[in-house]
């Protein structure tokens, strides 16, 4: 009867393990060493359970049946458990040949001794007598065998306990410590087998594996190799502005991640970010920051969690205790098959920014200077965020981490768009917006501008109709105007149309090019959508900065209210205008009227052969940059081009290096300690007139580029670095 019970329990444990193993993604097992170690351990434990169950009901001798398999898996289980525990604790030992090879050989030899006749007698000698209740007695090698197995088990226990005490989650602690159950029972059963009706070791192993695997998988600790995760996460978090911090919690509001900048963040009391991990968010904020702020963010989470709400909550919190202002963002991310659910809370101290903006409103010059400075300060960490995210996405990473990084990348580019919009408004209002006329292919520009929003339209299943008049279709001459600004207007109008048009709607783009006297022409561009429409009383608000037709628009659709304002002002600067007509519930039509002149004839040159990848083989490049992360990103972008890169931390070092070595190209930051990039360029130009020097800087204004050219630089690349533009510019000078 006990044998039948043992068989049922073992079979049940094996089936449960099989169901758990089936949840793993085999593609991830190829690249994720931790998951792979857990999966292999599960296979060994499942085999141990099955063979033990069959051995309990099938009465045959060692060499002919399940008894041999039982002891084979009994040896494999401590071995695989040890490897998994090492991986769990981020140890490199499993990857070291001097460790893994001898351990594997000894384990294999141990198995061979069990399965091979007559070597098996060195382990066990069968007799009619009983030794500790078993139908055999120990052979001369049994003690070394037992010592080896228990050594592996004890090492695993120590590692699991180490991991358990380091874990912040109580469930993970208990699951990790449960490894003591099968190992402890096995010791007792070996020494006092006569006191136990049956061997429960395999059953306990199966139970513990199931609990441990479920707990770790649920807590998302197996989603990516720990060291790789920490490498990219720390690079991102360390470059997050020190004025703010990020909390990442689970569905129960327990803190999973807190940025290191929390250590420097002080409402009423400073604290270390490591104190936060594993604690309840509300209680931690109440104890370490302020009770009012805890209640405030709690109300934000409730709003995010409200039925039917799908929007993030953005707001500003004014603390009466510290007389400071904080911008806050609370977002909820839903649980899915491979991603735990939870909340992201981002808090930034915006007190100084608010004060600076209020002062800047008093004078246009002061505002322009402020925005130029804030642009540089924002673009520097943005270069790290966007650049490192882009590099991370090129790595072989799990789908969950790719999704996280994709969201970071998208958010970074949205923030960059906002920065550019604010700068455009500043330049327009201060009279520094310059219309740069040049010849360009209008039809080609129009197609590229439409393609910018094509993916957004496809995601919403929106039909985009492109209607061009015959004059435009037959256009054989270039248009002389500002290509960048006309494209900016078109993209803004199309983006608005896509944003406010529901799924399955239609957007119609109509472009007429009307020829006029004296080589002049008039662009009439219409973007008509079937979206939500605009009430008549709100139409006049559309072109005001930071305004939208309805205050609920920002919450429902996002956006800053800058796009239309900028487009209108640019059109007016170019001698044109933007008009709008709309009906609530039926859609809107925006018309851009822009006067232009004709340029030269369009010449078509047939390209011979396919476009080749730029060749930088053997080129010597000097990278002058004081920020480590920016040097890392630039070097990573060039690592596949077989060039040689020397690095300098400031302009003075760069000048000294340029005197000793002839470089093919120099990448030069503008703002650096000791000697800035402009001064360094002037010094280098005294002796080297020909070497290309390219500015790579967060100073992105047109006047910043002009200062670079005046100092002797050949080109200007603004941060965050656009990888394609970066390579394209360098290829122009490294031919």
MIVO-401232 format. One record per residue: x, y, z of N, C-alpha, C in turn. Coordinates in pm, whole numbers, plus 50000, padded with zeros to 5 digits. Layout:
BEGIN
XYZXYZXYZ;...
! end
This chain:
BEGIN
500834987950000500005000050000500865012650000;501955012350081502835024050087503535026149953;503825014649884504465015849754503545022749653;502255019249655501285025649565501195040549594;501145044049725501065058149764502305065749716;503485059549732504715065949687504695068149537;504185058149461504085059449316503175071149277;502015072249344501065082849311501665096649339;502325098049454502915111049490504045114849395;504885104949362506005107649270505495111249131;504505103849082503955106548949503305120348946;502585123749052501945137049058502975148249056;504075146549133505135156749134505765158048995;505995146648928506615146948795505715153948694;504405151348700503475157648606503425172848629;503435177148756503395191348787504665198348737;505815191648752507075197348703507025198448551;506485188248486506375188348339505545200148292;504445203048362503595214448326504345227648343;505155228448448505935240648470507005242348361;507685231348327508735232148226508165235948090;506935232348065506295235447937506045250347921;506085258048032505835272448025507045280147975;508225273747974509445280947936509525282347784;510035293647741510235296547599511595290847557;511585281447463512815274847424513795284447356;513275295047291514175304847231514955312247338;514275315147451514955321847561515945312547631;515635299547633516535289947696517885289647626;517905292847496519155292647421520105303647467;519555315047506520385326647539520425329747688;519485324447766519395327647908519955316147991;521165317948044521835307248118521085303648247;520515313448311519815310948438518555302648415;517765306548316516575298648285516935284548240;518005283648161518415270648110518835261548226;519565266948324519985259048440518775254348520;517775263048536516565259148608515815248248533;515735249548402515005239748321515685226048327;517025225648318517755212948325517595206548462;517625214748567517395209548702516005203348711;515025209948650513665204548651513585191048583;514315189448470514315176448401514905165548490;516015168848559516655159048648515725155148762;515085165148824514165162348935512965154248886;512445157648768511315150148713511715135548689;512925133048634513395119348615513555112048746;514025119148847514185113148980512835108949037;511825117649021510485114449071509885102448997;509995102448864509405091548784510075078148815;511425078048818512135065448842511885060348983;511785069549080511495065349218510105059449228;509135065749162507765060549164507665046749102;508335044948985508295031948918509045021448998;510145025349061510915015849142510105010849261;509195019449308508395015549424507395004449391;506965003649265505924993849230506444982549140;507654984349085508224973848999509344966849076;509174954549110510134947249194511154940349106;512154947649054513234940948983514574945949035;515614939048997516934942049048517554954048979;518694958849031519324971148986519624971348837;520204960448784520694960748648519594959648545;518384956648585517354953748486516184963648489;516244974248567515054982648572515244996448629;514155000948691514045014848733514915018248852;515385008248923516245010849038517515018448993;518055014448876519245021148824518975035448785;517825037448717517485051148679517295060048802;516725054348906516495062049029517815067549082;518835058749088520095063349144520885071949047;520645070148917521275079048820520765093348839;519455094848851518885108248870519165113549010;519355104449106519705108649242521075115449242;521965110949153523285117149141523205130049058;522405129648950522285141348863521625153248933;520665150449022519895161249084520765170649167;521655165649258522545175049330523465182849236;523915176049128524815182649032524095194448963;522915191848907522185202448837521705213348933;521355209149056520905219049156522035228549192;523265223049203524405231649234524655241649121;524615237148996524835246248883523785257248882;522515253348907521455263348909521665273449022;522025268549141522225277649255523365287249229;524415282649158525525291649123525055302349025;524265298248925523715307948830522815317948901;522035313148995521105321849068521855332549146;523035329149194523845338649272524835346149184;524625345549051525445353048955526905349048958;527185336348986528565331548988528995327648847;530295329848817530845326148687531425312048685;531385305048800532015291948808531485281948704;530145281348677529685271548577530295273748439;530765285948411531355288748281532865286348278;533455283148395534895280648403535175265848380;536015263048280536315249148246536995241748362;537865248648435538585242048545537645237548657;536445243648661535465239648763534445229748706;533845233048593532735225048541533185211648484;534365211048420534805198448358535095187648463;535935190348566536165179848668534875175748739;534015185448767532765182248835531895173248748;531845175948619531055167648527531655153648515;532985152748508533645139748496533385131148619;533505136948738533265129448861531815124648867;530885133548829529465129648829529205118348732;529785119048612529615108548512530225095448560;531415096248621532045084148674531195077848783;530595086048866529715081248973528525073748915;527975079248807526815072748741527245059448677;528435059448613528935047248548529125036048650;529665039648767529855029548872528525023348914;527455031148912526145026048949525545017148840;525765020948716525055014348606525835002948542;527105001248577527934991448508528234979348597;528044967748543528354955248613529684949848559;530674946548642530564944148787530994955948872;531274967648810531734979048890530704983148995;529454979648971528414983549064528654978049205;529324966849211529554960749343530474969149430;531204978549364532024987749442531164997749518;529924999449473528995008249542528115000549640;527454990149586526554982049668526884967249647;526764959349755526854944749746525534939049792;524864931649701523554926149736523734913949826;522914912749923522974901750019521574899350072;521424888550138520114885650198519934892850330;521064898450379520964905850503520484920150474;520144927050580519654940850564520614950550629;520944960750560521764971550616520894984050622;520574988450743519694999850765518364997950692;517894985550683516594982950624516624981350474;517794981950408517874980650263518424966850226;518024961150109518444947650072519834947250011;520764954950063522134954850015523014960650123;524314959550102525234966050194526204974850116;526774984450184527624994050116528914987650068;529354992049945530624987849892531724997549932;532964994849891534095003349934534045017649882;533335019949767533265033549712531985041049750;531165034449833529905041149866530125053749949;531065053250043531315064950130531795076950047;532785075249953533155086649867531985091549783;531175082049732530005085949654529035094549736;528745089649857527815097149943528395110749981;529715110950010530355123650048530275133649933;530495128749809530435137449691529035143349674;528015134649682526635139249665526235149149773;526625146049898526255155150007527045168150000;528275167549947529045179849930528345189149831;527875183349718527125191449621525865197149684;525165188849761523915193249823524145204349924;525195202650006525485212850109525875226050042;526685225349934527055237549862525825244449805;524895236449752523645242149699522855248949810;522765242349925522005248050038522595261550079;523925262150087524585274650126524275285850026;524335282449897524065292449794522615296849795;521695287349814520275290949820519995299749941;520635296650054520435304950174521005318950153;522145319450085522725332650054521775340749967;521215334349865520275341249778519015345249855;518545336249942517325338950019517485351250107;518615352250176518815363450267519045376550192;519485375550067519665387649985518365392049921;517405382749907516135385949841515285394549934;514575404049874513725412849953512315407449968;511875399049874510515393949876510425381849970;509475382050062509355371250161509035357950095;508215358149990507855345649923509075339249858;509935347549801511155342349740512085336849846;512165343549962512985338650074512555324650114;511245322850137510725309850181510935299150075;510705302849949510885293149841512335288749831;513275298149849514695294849840515125285949956;514615288750074514995280850192514355266950192;513345264850109512665251850107513565240750056;514735244349996515675234149949516185225750065;516085231050187516525223550305515675211050327;514445211150278513515200150305513975186850246;514225185750112514625172750058515995168350104;516935177850115518295174150155518305169650301;517585176750385517505172750526516875159150543;515795156550468515145143450479516065132350431;516805134950320517685124650266518745120550367;519275130450442520265127250546519635118250651;518445121850698517765113850801517425099950751;516975098950626516575085950572517785076750555;518935082750515520145074650496520625068750627;520555076650732521075072250862520045064450942;518765068550932517725062151013516585057050925;516935049650820515905045250726514855036350791;515245029550895514285020650961513135027751026;513265040651049512205048251116511195054151017;511465053050886510585059150786509935048450701;508615049350680507915038950602508275039250454;508695050950400509095051450260510025063350238;510775062750126511735073150090510985084750024;510925096350092510195108050042511125118249975;512415114749958513375124449905512955129949769;512605120749677512225125049542510975133749545;510015130049629508755137649638509035151749690;509895152649793510235165849846511005174249743;511905167649668512635174749564511665180449460;510705172249419509725176749321508895188349373;508475187349500507665197949560508475211049568;509725210049614510555221949631510855228449496;511175220249395511445225949262510225233549210;509045227649226507825234049177507605247549246;507775247649379507585260149456508615270549414;509875266249403510955275649371510795281249229;510545272349133510405276848994509225286348979;508105282949041506915291449032507165305049095;507825304949213508075317549284509005326549205;510115321049155511075329149081510495333948949;509765325248881509175329048753508145339948773;507315338648877506275348648904506885362048939;508015361949012508645374449053509535380348944;509555373848825510295378948708511785380248735;512345371348818513775371848843514555363748740;513825357048651514495348648553514385354348413;513985366848400513735372448268514985375348189;516135377448256517355380948185518515377948277;519665374848219520855372448298521095384348391;521295381448520521315392048622522395402448594;523585397848558524655407448536524385416248415;523835410448307523485418348190522405428548225;521385423848304520305432948342520865444648422;521745441648518522285452248602523165461748521;523875456248423524765464648343523975475548270;522925471548198522165481248120521285489848210;520685483648313519795491248400520565501848476;521755498248529522545507948603523015519348515;523405516248390523825526848299522685536648274;521465531248260520305539948238519995548148362;519935541248478519525548148599520565558348646;521855555048627522885564348671522885577148588;522355576348466522305588248380520955595148384;520065590248472518805597348490519115609948571;518495621248539518815633848608518755632348760;519745638248830519845636848974518705643649047;517995652648977516905659749044515675650849063;515665639149003514465630849011514785616549047;513735608449058513945594249084512795586249026;513045573249011512045564048959511815553149062;510555549949086510175538149163509445528649070;509785515949076509085505649001508525495749102;507195494349108506575485549207505815474249138;505465464149216504605453549163503145457349188;502235448149158500805450949175500425453549320;501225448249413500945450049556501675462149613;502225470649526502915482949564504215480449640;504805468549624506115465949682507185470549583;508175477749631509175483949545510125473349491;510235472749358511155463349292512465470249255;512375482749208513545490249164513405504649211;514505510449257514555524849287515855530149231;515825541749167517045546949106518035551249212;519315550849173520365554649267520305569449300;519685577449212519585591649241518695594249361;517925584149403517115585749525518015588949643;519245583449640520165585749751520435600649772;520365608449663520685622649670519415631249678;518275624549680517015631849678516565634449821;516175646549854515905649949994514685659050004;513585653650058512435661950093512655666950236;512655657450327512875660850468513985652450527;514345641650458515285632050515515935624350402;517265623850396517935616450288517955601650322;518035593350217518055578950239518735572150122;519155559950141519825552150037518795544149960;518965543449828517965536649743517815521949780;518895515649833518815501349865517875498549982;517595508950062516635507150171515225504850120;514985509149995513615508749944513215495149889;514185487349838513875475049766513105465349855;511975460749805511175450749875510175456449974;510235469450001509325475350098508075480850030;507015482450108505785488050055506015502750019;505585506549899505855520049850505265530749942;504005529249980503365539450063504075541050196;504375529650259504995530350391506395536450381;507115532950276508465538150260508435553250238;507555557950150507455572350123507025579850248;506095573850321505615580350443506745581850546;507555571350559508615571350660509815579750619;510145579650488511395585650445511225599150375;510035602050327509855614850257508855623450333;507545621050311506535628850384505185622150366;504375622450470503075615950467502155622050362;502205635450346501345641950246501685637250105;502985635950079503385631549946502985616949923;503045608850026502605594850014501125594249978;500305602550044498865602750014498605608049874;499425617849833499245623749700499505613349590;500625606149599500925596049498499965584249508;499455581749628498465571049644497195574549565;496795587249569495615591449493495875590249342;497135592749300497475591049160497325576549116;497795567349200497685553149167496225548749158;495405554049247493975550749242493375555749111;493795567649069493265573248944493705564748825;494975560548827495465551948719494715538748716;494365533848835493725520748849492205521248834;491675533248810490215534648800489675526748681;488495520648696487915512748586487775521148458;488225515448348488085522248220489175532148188;490045535248286491105544948261492305538148198;492825543548091493985537748023495135547748014;494975559448080495975570048066496925570248185;498145575048159499065578048267498585590648338;498965592148463498585604048539499815613048553;499725625048496500805634748506500285646848583;501105652048675500635663348753501845670248817;501545681348886502585688348960502175689149106;503105686249196502825686249339503635697249405;502965706149475503625716849549503645713149697;504835711749751504975707749891504995719949981;503985721650069503985733150160505105732250263;505605719950285506635718050385507985723450338;508315721050214509625724750162509595736150062;508365741050029508225751949933508865748449799;508655736149756509215731849629508135725449544;508405724549414507445718749320508035706249257;507175696449237507625683849179506685679649067;507255676048953506425670248848506375655248871;505225649248856505055635048883504405628048764;504785615748745504175607148645503935593548707;502695588748699502365575448748501755567548633;502335556148604501855547748495501675533448545;500665526748491500405512848527500705504048406;501425493048429501645483548321501015470248360;500245464648268499435452848297500275440148298;499835430648376500475417648383500125409648259;501135402548204500885393648091501595380548118;501675372148017502225358748038503675359148087;504455369148042505865369248076506295381948149;505355390448182505695403148246504835404948370;505495407748481504735410548602504035424048587;502935425848655502245438648652502775447948759;502405460648752502855469848856502705484248815;503455492948882503365507348860504755513348845;504835524048766506055532148755505715545948808;506485550748903506285564148958507565572148933;507475582948857508625591448826508375605048889;509315609748967509185622649034510405631249002;510185643548962511275652848931511065665849009;512135670949062512105684049127512165694649018;511065701748997511005711848890510965726048946;511335727349073511275740549137512135750749064;513385747049042514315756548980513915759548836;513435749248766512995751448628511815761148624;510865759248716509705768248722510135782648749;511035784248847511495797648880512225804048761;513055795948696513805801248582512885805248468;511835797348446510905800548338510135813348368;509755815248495509055827548533509935839748510;511225838548544512145849648522512375851848373;512405840648297512685841848154511585849048080;510345848248132509225854948066509385870048065;510215875348157510415889848164511225895248048;512065886747989512905891547878513165880147781;512995882747654513175872447552514615867447548;515575876347571516975872447568517275862747681;516735865847802516965857147917516345843547893;515155843447832514495830647805515275822447705;515805828947603516565821847501517815815647562;518495823247648519705818147713519375806347804;518275807647876517865796747966517575783947888;516815785347779516445773547701517665767347634;518595775747593519825770347534520575762047636;520665767047759521375759847865520635747147905;519305748247921518545736547964518545726047854;518595730747727518685721247616519955713047627;521065719847655522335712747669522275702847784;521725707247898521695698548016520765686647997;519685688447919518765677347894519325668047787;519925673947682520415665647573521575656647617;522355660947716523475652647761522995639447819;522085639247921521575626147966520705619347861;520015627347776519195621147671520075613447573;521275618547548522195611347460522535597647519;522725597447653523015584647719521805575447715;520625580947745519415572647750519095566747613;519045575447510518695570647375519825562047318;521065566447336522195559047280522365545247341;522325544547476522495531547542521315522347516;520125528247507518955520047475519085514047336;519525522247240519715517447103520755506247098;521865507947172522895497547176522365484847242;521565486547348521005474947418520075466947328;519305474047243518365467147154519075458847048;520355461447026521115453446930521605440446991;521535439547125521995427447193520955416347182;521385404047207520475392647210519825392047347;518655398047361518005399447491516595393547486;516045389647603514695384047607513655394147561;512505388747519511435397147464510955407247567;510905403247694510405412447797511305424647811;512605422247815513555433247827513535441747700;513385435347582513285442747456512085452047458;510955447247516509755455647526510035467647616;510685465147732511015476247823511885486547751;512955481747687513875490847620513215498047504;512305491147433511575497547324510735509147374;510095507147492509295517947550510185529647593;511365526447648512295537047686512745544847563;513055537647455513495543947330512415553047274;511165548147271510065556247220509845568747306;509885566947439509695578347530510825588447515;512045583447495513185592547477513035601147354;512585595047243512405602847120511235612547132;510205608647208509095618047231509585630147310;510395627547411510935638547491511825647347405;512605641347317513465649047229512635657947135;511515652647085510625660647001510085672547079;509705670247205509215681247289510295691847308;511545687447332512645696947349512805705447224;512795698947108512945706346982511805716146959;510565711946996509415720946981509565733247069;509995731247193510165742647285511225752147231;512315746547178513365754947121512865762747001;512045756346917511485763346800510615775046843;509765772746943508905783546993509755795047045;510825791647118511705801947172512345810047061;512825803146958513495810146848512525818946770;511305814146753510305822046681509965834646759;509725833046890509305844546971510425854546992;511685849746988512805858947005513325864346872;512645860446763513015865246631514265858846573;514655847246627515875840646580515615829046487;514355826646455514035816046359514425820946219;515315813446154515815817246022515265807545919;514695812845811514235804545700515395802645604;515875790245594517045787245511516585781545376;516535790145273516065785845141517165778545063;516755767744999517655760344911516825752044814;517435747344706516715739044609516535724844664;515345719344642515105705444683513995699444598;513945686144598512925678644523511665678144608;510645686044570509435687044652508695673744661;508545666544550507805653844552508475643644643;509805643344639510545634044724510375637644871;510455650744901510255655345039508855651945088;507845653745002506465650945040506285636145074;506855627344993506745612945017507405609045149;508595614645176509285611545302508495616545422;507895628345410507115633945521505885625445550;505235620445445504065611845464504475598745530;505665593545492506125580745547506435581645696;506745593745745507045595345887505885590745975;504655593645930503475590046011502755577645958;503345571245855502675559745794502495548345893;503525545845975503435534746069502365537346175;502275549846223501225553446320499855550846260;499695554346132498405552346066498085537546050;499105529646016498875515145999498455508646130;499055512946240498715507146371497255509646406;496685520846358495285523846385494375520146268;494945512946171494175508546054493505520445984;494235531445974493735543545910494175543645764;493245546145674493535547145531494035561145498;495215562045436495785574945398495735576145245;494985586145197494855588445053495735600345013;496595598044916497525608344870497095613044731;496575625344723496085630844596496945642744557;497615641844439498485652644392497995657344254;498035670344232497545675344103498555672643992;498125674243871498935670543755500235678543748;500185691343790501385699643787502475693543875;502075688743992503035682844085503575669544031;502675661643967503095648743914504125650443802;504015661443727504905663643613506045673143648;506185676443774507165686343817508585682043776;509245690543698510595687443650511645696843710;511185706443789512115715843851512065714644002;513145718044065513205718044211512445730144266;512115729444392511475740544462512535747644546;512525760944544513475768744622512755774244745;513015768044859512405772344985513115764845098;512535765245220513125758145334512505744245343;513225734145294512715720345292512375715245432;513265717845528513075712845664511795718345725;511545731345708510375737545771509075733445703;509085732045570507875727445501507545713145544;508595704745553508395690945598507865690745741;508355699745825507905700445964506415703645971;505955712745886504525716145882503695704045840;504145697245733503385685745682503315674745788;504435671645851504465660945952503575664446071;503615677046115502765681246227501285679746194;500885684046075499475683046036499045668346025;499905659945967499575645645954499535638646090;500495641846176500515635746310499255639146387;498815651746379497575655746445496385647946391;496345646446259495225639346196495175624846242;496335618246246496385604246290495985603146437;496465612646517496195612146661494705612946691;493985621546618492585624046651491595616546561;492115607846475491235599646392491105585746454;489885580846474489715567746537490165556446446;490305544646503490705532846427489745530646309;490355527646193489545525046075489115537446000;489575549146043489185561545978489965564145850;489795576145795490425579745668491065593545679;492255594845622492935607745611493235610145464;492875621845415493095625245274494065636945265;495175634945194496165645445174496035650245029;495705662745013495565668544879496605679444862;497435678344757498495688244734498365693944593;498205707144587498155714244458499325723744450;499985723944338501075733344313500615742844203;500315755044240499795764944144500925773844093;501145773443963502195781643902501735796243894;502635805443923502335819643915503395826543830;503245839443811504165846843726505545848043790;506555849743705507905852543753508585840843820;508235828643783508875816943843508425813943983;507315819844025506785817344158505715806444154;505445800644269504405790344279503785791144418;502635784944432501915784944559501565770544594;502065766044709501735752644757500435753444836;499445745744793498195744344867498105729844915;498295728045045498275714645101497115713345198;496285703145178495135700845264495245687145329;495015686445460494965673745534493575672745596;492775663445544491395661845591491255648245660;490635648245779490485635745853489025633445890;488735621345936487385617745983487415615946134;488125624946202488335623746346487245629946431;487625634146552486645638546652486105652546622;486835660246541486365673746510486615683546623;486315696246595486585706946691485355715946700;484975719246822483845728346841484235742346792;483285749946732483595763346675484265772646776;483805771946904484375781247003485825777947041;486295765947003487655761847040488665763346928;488205766546806489115767046691490185777646710;489825788946769490795799746786491915796146883;491705786146969492735782147066493805773147004;493535767746886494395757446830495825762046809;495995774846773497325779446734498035787046846;497485786146969498165792147084499145782147142;500315786847184501335777947241500825771447369;501135758547384500775750747502499265750247524;498485751947418497035751347429496495740347338;495395734047380494655724947295493195728747303;492425724347204491045728747193490245725647319;490535714447382489775709947498490785705547603;490595709447729491545706047834491655691047855;490655683547813490715668947831491505662247719;491865669847615492575664047501493925658347544;494675666147624495995661647667495895648347740;494905647247827494755634847905494365623147816;493505625747716493015614847631493985611147520;494615621247457495415618347339496895621847355;497265628847462498655632747479498985645147397;500255649047400500705660747324500825673047411;501525683147358501815695147436501065707347387;500445706647269499785718347213500765727647143;501975722647110502975731047044502995729346892;502655717646843502815714446701502115724146608;500815726646630500075735646542500535750046556;500885753846679501375767546700502655769946622;503575760446629504845761646556504595761846406;503735752746358503445751946215502855765046163;501925770646238501295783246198502335794446189;503195795446291504195806146295505215804546183;505605792146152506555789846043505925793745909;504665789545891503965792945766503885808045747;503585815345854503495829945846504865835945815;505925830545879507285835345852507665833545705;507125823145643507415820245503506485827745409;505625836145465504705844045383503405837045353;503105826245426501875818745402500985818645524;500185807945538499245807245650498735792745662;498075789945773497385777145793495955780345835;494995774445764493575776545792492955763445836;491845764445911491215752245961489695753545952;489055742445918487595741445924487275727845984;486185727246064485905714646133484445713846175;483975701246189482665698446244482815687946352;482335690646473482445680846581481835667446541;482615656946562482125643446533482285639046389;482635648346299482745644846157484165646346102;484975654346167486355655646121486775670046100;488035671646059488615684946042489435685345913;489645697745865490505699845748491445711445777;492745708845764493755719145782494375721945645;494455734945610495015739045481496255747645505;497375743445448498615751245455498855757745319;499055770845321499315778445197500705784345211;501625780245123503025784345136503545789044999;503955801744987504535806644860505975801844846;506335797444725507695792744697508115797744559;509365795344523509835798244388510425785544328;510515785444195511105773944128512635774944131;513275763244142514725762644138515215756544009;516345749444016516955743343898516175731043853;516515726343734515905714243681516315702143766;515375692543779515665680143851516425670843757;517625666743798518415657443717518425643843784;518205633443705518175619843758519455612743720;520225608743818521465601543793521265586943829;521555578343734521395564043756522565558943840;522255552943953523275547744042523825534643986;525145533243981525775521143931526055511844049;525405500344051525615490844158524825494444282;524895485544383524155487544509524915497344597;524185503244687524795512544782525675504744879;526905509344893527855502044976527945508045116;528295499445208528505503745347529785511945354;529805523145430531015531345439532205523145488;533385526245436534595519245474535475528745556;535715525345683536585533345768537825525345808;538135514545734539225505545772540525513145792;541115511145911542425516745940542445531545969;541295538245965541265552645991541535555646138;542295566246161542645570546296541715581946337;540925579746443539945589646488540255593646632;540225606446659540405611646795539035615946847;538605610046956537305612847017537535621447141;537105633947136537335643547246536005645947316;535875640847438534585641247509534865639047658;534265647647743534545646347886533605636847959;532485632947897531515624047963531755609647919;532005600748016532335586747986531265580047900;530005582147935528915575447863528875579747718;529105592747692529095597547554530245591447473;531405589647536532515582947467532165568447439;531505562047536531105548047517530155546447398;529185555647387528205554847278528865557047143;529675567647133530335570647006531245559246963;532005553647058532895542547026532115530246983;530965527847048530135516247014529565517446873;529215529746832528685531946697529745529046590;531025530246628532105528446531532805514946541;532395506646638533165494546665533135484446549;532125485246462532035475846351532695481046224;533345492646231533895498746111535425497746101;536025489846191537465486646182538355499046181;537965509246257538815521046269539455521146408;540455529446424541175530446551540765543446621;540395542446747539865553946820540745556946941;541245569146948541905574147068540945583647139;541005584147271540075592347347540805602947429;540205614747436540735625547518539595631347600;539885634347727538835638747820538625653847818;539505661347756539315675847745540135681147628;539945693947597540585699847481542095700547493;542605702747613544055703847632544745690747596;544175679647643544745666447610544645664047460;543535668147399543335666147256544395673547175;544705685847213545725693647142547075686647149;547415681747269548705674747287548765662047203;547645654547197547605642147119547675644946969;547015655746926547015659346784548395663946737;549205669146830550565673246794551485661246773;551185650246841552045638346836551625628446728;550405629646679549905619346587548995625746483;549085620846361548225625846254546935617846251;545815624646271544515617946273543775620546142;542965610846105542135612445985540895620746013;540465621046141539265628746177539245630746328;538695642146372538585645146515537125648246547;536575641246645535225644146697535395652546823;534815664546824535105674246929533835678947000;533785676847133532705682447214532965697447233;531935705247264532125719647283532445723147428;531595718547521531755722247661532525711247735;533755714747777534605705347850535425712947953;535835706248060536695712848158538105714848102;538895723048170540295726148137540395734448009;539955728647895539925735947768538715731547688;537895741147643536685737547568537025734047424;536025728947353536245724147217536575735047117;535995746947135536265757947042537725762347052;538215763847176539615767847195540555757047144;540225744447171541075733447125541155733146973;540035735646907540015735646761540915746646705;540845758446765541685769546719543165766246736;543505759346847544905755646870545375745246768;544525735546739544885725046642545045730946503;544195740546468544235746646335545515754746310;546215758246416547475765646398548515757146326;548445744046345549445735146285548835725346185;547545722446198546915712546110545675718846045;545815722045918544735728845847543745719245783;544205707045754543395698245670542555688045748;542955684145867542245673545939540795677645965;539815669345926538405672745953538115672546103;537505683146152537085683846293535575685646295;534875676246357533415676446360532935678546502;532105688646521531525690946653530505679946685;530605674346804529645664346851529195669246989;528085676946992527775684847111526285685547139;525975688347266524585690447306524145704847282;525065713447236524715727147196524135726447056;522795726447046522145722946920521595734946843;521745747246894521195758846825522015761846698;521355768946606522055772746482523275781446513;523135790746610524265799246645525425791346707;525085779846771526145771146824526935765046709;526225760646604526895755046487527775765646420;527265778046413528035788846350529325791746428;529245791046562530445793046646531475782046618;530985769946595531885758746564532595761146431;531835765746332532435768146200533445779646208;533125789846285534035801246300535345797046366;535265787146456536475782446525537335773646436;536765769046323537535760846231537045746646215;535885743546270535335730146255534685728646118;534595716246073534055713445939532565710245940;532055704646051530655700546054530165700346198;528865698046213528235699046345527195687846360;527345679446463526375668946495525855671546636;524525672646650523965675446782523595662646854;523625663346986523195652147071521715654147108;520985643047128521375629047119521775625446975;522755616646964523325613346834522365604646754;522085608846631521355600546536522395591446469;522295578246492523325568846446523535569546296;522445569946219522565570246073523235583146026;522795594446083523395607346047524865607646086;525185602346202526555602046252527485594946153;527085583046109527905575346015527965582345879;526825588245837526775594945707527715607045704;527725614845812528595626645817530055622345817;530395612245897531775607645904532255602245769;531345595445697531725589745567532075600645466;531475612545482531775623645391533225628345405;533815626145524535165631045550536205619845556;535765607345554536715596245563536785588245433;536465594645321536515587645193537955584245156;
! end
